[in-house]
Amino acid sequence: MKKTTVYSATAVFALTLILSSFQISKGRHLYRNQWPIPAQKNLQIKNSSKENLNVVLYNTSKTDDLKYVTNKNQTKVLPKNDSVVTKIDFKNELYVVNSSSKESNFKIKIINNSGKIKTAITDKIMK
């Protein structure tokens, strides 16, 4: 009787340990980077890999849209509480523009990235 209880407890413990090691995240992507962007400021993102990579940009704000500037100086909208999958050439910088009157949080996931990300808050877009 004691052996079955010990075996059952061991099996439950092992199953709990295995299941707790997995990370469950909401949505399709797991974001490891998040930056607050102050009102009326820009977030400049540089990548040391200098490659043309697929990225997922996510605006966590529930009230305001963000904008991002691509390599060709095209400004595109990043809708509120939504993500956009796009290809960015990191030979140039990526800019995320917060034109609202409140601070917004921004997340990014760079797929197959081998470089390091550097960011800075700026007033103007340097192109």
Rosetta blueprint (number, residue, H / E / L):
1 M L
2 K H
3 K H
4 T H
5 T H
6 V H
7 Y H
8 S H
9 A H
10 T H
11 A H
12 V H
13 F H
14 A H
15 L H
16 T H
17 L H
18 I H
19 L H
20 S H
21 S L
22 F L
23 Q L
24 I L
25 S L
26 K L
27 G L
28 R L
29 H L
30 L L
31 Y L
32 R L
33 N E
34 Q E
35 W E
36 P E
37 I E
38 P L
39 A L
40 Q L
41 K E
42 N E
43 L E
44 Q E
45 I E
46 K E
47 N E
48 S L
49 S L
50 K L
51 E L
52 N E
53 L E
54 N E
55 V E
56 V E
57 L E
58 Y E
59 N E
60 T L
61 S L
62 K L
63 T L
64 D L
65 D L
66 L E
67 K E
68 Y E
69 V E
70 T L
71 N L
72 K L
73 N L
74 Q L
75 T E
76 K E
77 V E
78 L E
79 P L
80 K L
81 N L
82 D E
83 S E
84 V E
85 V E
86 T E
87 K E
88 I E
89 D E
90 F L
91 K L
92 N L
93 E L
94 L E
95 Y E
96 V E
97 V E
98 N E
99 S L
100 S L
101 S L
102 K L
103 E L
104 S E
105 N E
106 F E
107 K E
108 I E
109 K E
110 I E
111 I L
112 N L
113 N L
114 S L
115 G L
116 K L
117 I E
118 K E
119 T E
120 A E
121 I E
122 T E
123 D L
124 K L
125 I L
126 M L
127 K L
